Amino acid sequence: MLSPSPAPSRAPSYATVLRTPHASRTFGAALLGRLSYGMVSLSLMLAVKDATGSYSVAGAVMALFGATSVLLSPARAALIDRYGPRRALPPMAGLYAALLAALAYATWRPGAWAFLLGALASAAGACSPPLGPVMRTLWSSLVTDRELLRRAYGLDGVAEELLYVSGPLLVGVVVKFASPAAGVAISAALVFVGTLALVSSPAVRGTGAAASDGTAAGPDHPPAGRRLLGIVALRHAVLVTAAVGLCLGGLDLLVVAFTEQRHQGAAVSWVLAALSAGSAVGGIAYGAVSWRASNRVRLPLLAAGLGAAMVGAGLSPDVYVLAAVAAVAGLFVAPALTTAYLIADESVGAGSRTQAGAWVNTAVNAGSSVGTAAVGLLVDRLPPAVCFAVAAVPALLCAAAVARGAISRS
């Protein structure tokens, strides 16, 4: 089902993607702004902990920040679709950067008021500009060929993965020379400068509001008044990516428990790095191949592969095998997310693409948070192998349910 088709003599490449007019400039600006998200979580957590002396306060503040950021993402994306990036993004980025700057100021010295930090963090999360969904919408306007678009999405996904790996490393450098609050301030500057550079790109001109007239017709392009999640393909993509997020959130915590049980806590970073490396390799390889099966068929199969690797991870006899299996699991992560974003893009009209992509993004992030919390309740009560298997169940069940419908329609 997933066997690659014979490659054409002049198959589009990643270099072709970046040579597309305005693509490199736009993509670079988006990555600069998105680097803020790779740094802000760790910076803010360390800054709040140092300012209050409490891990529980730091955890509560981060929960509030994450909740408003994730849950309000579709609403912010709807504003982008309605008014266009040039009108909607600068106010969001300006408010978000100002609130992060206020958090940096409030946490620069010990003695910060926990309630104030929570309020500022909640407000900041509510304003965070959806640069990832916006960039994926821009890719669909920059690149019209579907094969080339798949490569663009693959490149975008791998770059985002690398940002979330390099962001914490940069925070580590910052805290060696300054307060963690400096990392929060740098995050504010990155998102503000990156957003302004993004909206100044010629690729952003004419996107968003002009396209949101809701006139596209057909089963995959419903009128604007219909709820997006009423679209079967998009709903399936959101469901599967939520299950992928559940797996990943559970895996992160299970890796910590696995290594601590073997008194090898320092190996956590290596196992998670193997997961990220596998995801990057999988994303690059996946985007470089032309597949016969449709996106709707491939997505549940990729989720099932991740679930199967999760079950295998629970059978690992030591940390080295766990790292190897985590790398295998990672091979399915970026391809699954890339495919979900492609389904979101092709399932709606041009005026709803940012919001559709934001639903996928929200699903994986919310799933990750729920997965971590759920596994946290089980890890002290069940053997590790059972916990890994339980964490894999959502991906396997969702993959089976969605694949049944997708294959019957293909």
MISE-104190 format. One record per residue (C-alpha): x, y, z. Coordinates in Angstrom, 2 decimals, decimal comma. Example, Ala and Ser with C-alpha at 12.3 -4.5 7.8 and 13.67 -1.06 7.14 Angstrom:
2
12,30;-4,50;7,80
13,67;-1,06;7,14
END
This chain:
410
0,00;0,00;0,00
2,82;2,38;0,82
5,24;1,31;-1,90
6,76;4,31;-3,65
5,90;4,93;-7,26
8,65;5,17;-9,86
10,35;8,53;-9,51
9,94;10,90;-12,45
13,03;11,89;-14,32
12,92;15,38;-12,87
11,26;14,97;-9,50
10,90;18,18;-7,49
13,43;18,48;-4,68
13,83;20,41;-1,45
16,12;22,79;-3,33
13,26;23,42;-5,76
11,05;24,35;-2,82
13,54;26,91;-1,52
14,11;28,33;-5,01
10,42;29,18;-5,31
10,10;32,99;-5,47
9,94;34,54;-1,98
10,01;31,10;-0,31
13,40;31,35;1,39
12,77;34,84;2,74
9,31;33,96;4,03
10,38;30,63;5,51
13,42;32,17;7,20
11,32;34,89;8,81
8,78;32,34;10,06
11,55;30,17;11,52
13,06;33,16;13,32
9,73;33,86;14,99
9,05;30,19;15,71
12,43;29,84;17,44
10,77;31,83;20,22
8,48;28,87;20,88
11,47;26,57;21,10
12,97;28,74;23,84
10,08;30,21;25,77
8,78;27,15;27,65
12,06;26,22;29,32
13,03;29,88;29,84
9,72;30,74;31,46
9,68;27,65;33,66
13,19;28,35;34,97
12,47;32,05;35,40
9,29;31,45;37,40
10,96;28,80;39,53
13,86;31,15;40,36
11,52;34,07;41,05
9,15;32,17;43,32
11,34;29,35;44,63
8,53;26,91;43,90
8,34;24,14;41,33
4,58;23,88;41,89
4,08;27,54;41,02
6,29;27,13;37,95
4,23;24,11;36,86
0,94;25,95;37,40
2,11;28,99;35,45
3,30;26,82;32,56
-0,01;24,92;32,58
-1,92;28,19;32,25
0,40;29,41;29,51
0,07;26,15;27,57
-3,69;25,86;28,04
-4,56;29,28;26,64
-2,01;28,94;23,84
-3,28;25,55;22,69
-7,01;25,87;23,27
-7,33;29,32;21,67
-5,15;28,48;18,67
-8,10;27,84;16,29
-9,69;31,15;17,32
-6,48;33,07;16,57
-6,15;31,23;13,27
-9,74;32,19;12,39
-8,75;35,84;12,84
-5,86;35,28;10,42
-8,22;33,76;7,85
-10,72;36,58;8,29
-8,44;39,61;8,30
-5,26;38,29;6,68
-1,76;37,91;8,21
-0,73;41,50;7,56
-3,59;42,90;9,64
-3,93;40,21;12,32
-0,40;39,01;13,04
1,33;42,28;14,12
-1,16;43,04;16,94
-0,93;39,46;18,19
2,85;39,45;18,07
3,05;42,89;19,68
0,81;41,90;22,60
2,52;38,54;23,00
6,00;40,11;23,00
4,91;42,84;25,45
3,45;40,26;27,85
6,61;38,13;27,64
8,66;41,24;28,33
6,48;41,91;31,37
7,06;38,34;32,54
10,80;38,76;32,06
10,72;41,94;34,14
8,57;40,35;36,86
10,83;37,30;37,16
14,20;39,06;36,94
14,48;39,14;40,74
13,14;36,84;43,48
9,86;37,63;45,18
7,47;37,70;42,22
3,75;37,39;43,02
2,50;34,02;41,77
-0,97;35,32;40,88
0,52;38,08;38,71
2,77;35,60;36,89
-0,18;33,30;36,24
-2,28;36,16;34,86
0,52;37,38;32,60
1,26;33,86;31,37
-2,40;33,18;30,61
-2,71;36,41;28,66
0,52;35,76;26,78
-0,60;32,28;25,75
-3,90;33,67;24,51
-2,07;36,12;22,21
0,65;33,83;20,80
0,71;34,28;17,01
0,12;31,03;15,06
3,23;31,31;12,90
3,34;27,59;12,08
-0,19;27,39;10,64
0,34;30,69;8,83
3,55;29,44;7,22
1,88;26,22;6,08
-0,94;28,27;4,54
1,65;30,39;2,75
3,34;27,25;1,43
0,07;26,24;-0,22
-0,05;29,60;-2,01
3,66;29,67;-2,89
3,72;26,08;-4,18
0,87;24,91;-6,39
2,16;21,44;-7,30
0,94;18,88;-4,73
4,15;16,83;-4,81
6,23;19,94;-4,26
3,85;21,05;-1,52
4,39;17,74;0,28
8,12;18,38;0,20
7,57;21,92;1,48
5,49;20,60;4,38
8,10;17,95;5,09
10,85;20,58;5,15
8,73;22,77;7,40
8,07;19,91;9,82
11,72;18,91;10,07
12,80;22,53;10,59
10,24;22,91;13,37
11,52;19,72;15,00
15,05;21,11;14,94
13,86;24,40;16,46
12,42;22,56;19,43
15,73;20,75;19,87
17,97;23,78;19,46
15,75;26,14;21,49
16,46;24,48;24,88
20,16;24,30;23,99
20,17;28,06;23,43
18,42;28,54;26,77
21,20;26,51;28,38
23,75;28,92;26,94
21,76;31,96;28,10
21,41;30,80;31,71
25,17;30,31;31,98
25,66;34,05;31,57
22,38;35,64;32,68
19,11;35,12;34,51
16,58;32,73;32,92
14,37;35,80;32,55
16,79;36,90;29,82
15,67;33,86;27,83
12,05;35,04;28,15
13,08;38,50;26,92
14,96;37,00;23,97
11,89;34,92;23,12
9,82;38,13;23,05
12,28;39,81;20,69
12,47;36,79;18,37
8,72;36,45;17,89
8,25;40,19;17,34
11,08;40,60;14,82
10,25;37,32;13,06
6,57;38,22;12,71
7,31;41,67;11,30
9,76;40,15;8,82
7,15;37,56;7,84
4,34;40,01;7,16
6,70;42,23;5,15
7,34;39,41;2,68
5,71;39,75;-0,77
4,35;36,21;-0,29
1,99;37,48;2,40
0,42;40,12;0,19
-3,16;39,25;-0,72
-3,48;36,22;1,55
-6,13;35,61;4,17
-8,97;38,11;4,05
-9,19;38,25;0,28
-9,54;34,52;0,07
-12,05;34,00;2,83
-15,22;34,52;0,87
-16,38;30,97;1,37
-17,36;30,51;-2,26
-15,52;27,26;-2,86
-17,97;24,44;-3,47
-17,96;20,69;-3,29
-17,68;18,11;-0,54
-14,11;19,06;0,35
-14,72;22,82;0,10
-17,85;23,55;2,14
-19,46;26,98;2,57
-17,78;29,18;5,15
-20,65;28,84;7,61
-20,17;25,10;8,15
-18,10;24,08;11,13
-14,67;22,94;9,97
-14,72;19,82;12,08
-17,85;18,76;10,24
-15,55;17,94;7,31
-14,88;14,21;7,58
-11,30;14,27;6,26
-10,26;17,10;8,57
-12,00;15,51;11,54
-10,12;12,25;10,90
-6,81;14,13;10,61
-7,46;15,92;13,92
-8,44;12,65;15,61
-5,32;10,82;14,45
-2,95;13,66;15,32
-4,51;13,91;18,77
-3,72;10,20;19,20
-0,17;10,83;17,98
0,13;13,60;20,57
-1,11;11,24;23,28
1,63;8,78;22,32
4,35;11,41;22,33
3,26;12,97;25,62
3,19;9,56;27,26
6,54;8,61;25,74
8,29;11,66;27,17
7,26;10,79;30,71
7,84;7,07;30,28
11,39;7,69;29,12
12,04;9,61;32,34
10,55;6,79;34,44
12,43;4,10;32,50
15,82;5,76;32,92
15,29;6,64;36,57
14,34;3,06;37,41
17,72;2,02;36,02
19,52;4,90;37,75
20,46;6,40;34,36
18,54;9,65;34,52
21,18;11,48;32,49
20,27;9,29;29,51
16,84;10,95;29,14
18,19;13,66;26,86
19,87;11,07;24,62
16,70;9,01;24,23
14,60;12,08;23,43
17,31;13,29;21,04
17,09;9,91;19,28
13,33;10,42;18,93
13,85;13,88;17,40
16,62;12,63;15,12
14,40;9,80;13,91
11,60;12,27;13,25
13,90;14,54;11,23
15,24;11,65;9,15
11,75;10,27;8,63
10,40;13,64;7,57
13,17;14,25;5,02
12,90;10,74;3,58
9,11;10,81;3,50
9,00;14,10;1,63
11,53;12,92;-0,95
9,46;9,91;-2,08
6,38;9,90;-4,30
3,73;7,63;-2,78
0,92;5,83;-4,60
-1,45;5,77;-1,62
-3,50;8,88;-0,84
-2,86;11,05;2,20
-6,02;9,74;3,85
-4,78;6,17;3,56
-1,21;6,93;4,62
-2,06;8,86;7,79
-3,59;5,98;9,82
-0,83;3,63;8,68
1,82;6,05;9,92
0,00;6,41;13,25
-0,18;2,63;13,54
3,57;2,44;12,94
4,15;4,88;15,79
1,86;2,87;18,06
3,64;-0,38;17,23
7,02;1,22;17,97
5,64;2,41;21,33
4,70;-1,16;22,23
8,20;-2,29;21,24
9,76;0,46;23,38
8,14;-1,05;26,45
9,99;-4,31;25,82
13,42;-2,65;25,76
15,89;-4,39;28,11
18,10;-1,32;28,57
18,47;2,36;27,74
20,47;1,71;24,57
17,73;-0,41;23,04
15,14;2,13;24,18
17,03;4,89;22,36
17,15;2,79;19,20
13,43;2,03;19,37
12,69;5,70;20,09
14,55;6,59;16,89
12,36;4,10;15,01
9,25;5,63;16,56
10,47;9,05;15,49
10,55;7,92;11,86
6,74;8,04;11,89
6,23;11,34;13,73
7,13;14,02;11,17
5,56;12,05;8,27
2,31;11,65;10,22
2,13;15,36;11,04
3,09;16,35;7,49
0,32;14,14;6,10
-2,23;15,54;8,56
-1,39;19,09;7,53
-1,71;18,14;3,87
-5,15;16,67;4,53
-6,14;19,85;6,36
-4,95;21,95;3,44
-6,79;19,94;0,80
-10,00;19,55;2,81
-10,99;23,23;3,00
-11,13;26,29;0,82
-8,36;28,88;0,68
-10,10;31,10;3,23
-10,03;28,46;5,99
-6,60;26,88;5,61
-4,93;28,60;8,54
-7,74;27,57;10,87
-7,75;23,98;9,54
-4,01;23,69;10,10
-4,40;25,19;13,57
-6,89;22,44;14,48
-4,27;19,82;13,62
-1,66;21,74;15,61
-4,03;22,06;18,56
-4,84;18,35;18,43
-1,26;17,18;18,68
-0,37;19,67;21,44
-3,50;18,98;23,48
-3,00;15,25;23,00
0,56;15,54;24,24
-0,53;17,33;27,40
-3,30;14,81;28,11
-0,95;11,92;27,37
1,61;13,15;29,87
-1,04;13,63;32,56
-2,67;10,25;31,92
0,59;8,32;31,96
1,57;10,18;35,12
-1,37;8,51;36,85
-0,32;5,06;35,65
3,45;5,01;35,84
3,60;4,33;39,60
0,89;1,67;39,44
1,73;-0,45;36,40
4,91;-2,04;35,00
6,70;0,09;32,37
5,93;-2,36;29,54
2,22;-2,11;30,30
2,39;1,70;30,45
4,08;1,85;27,05
1,38;-0,43;25,62
-1,42;1,63;27,16
0,11;4,82;25,71
0,13;3,16;22,28
-3,55;2,16;22,39
-5,03;5,53;21,23
-2,84;5,63;18,12
-3,61;2,02;17,23
-7,37;2,35;17,79
-7,68;5,67;15,95
-5,56;4,35;13,10
-7,77;1,28;12,74
-10,99;3,28;12,85
-9,85;5,94;10,39
-8,13;3,48;8,05
-11,32;1,48;7,73
-13,20;4,51;6,44
-10,32;5,89;4,35
-9,62;2,66;2,52
-13,29;2,06;1,79
-13,49;5,48;0,06
-10,16;5,31;-1,80
END
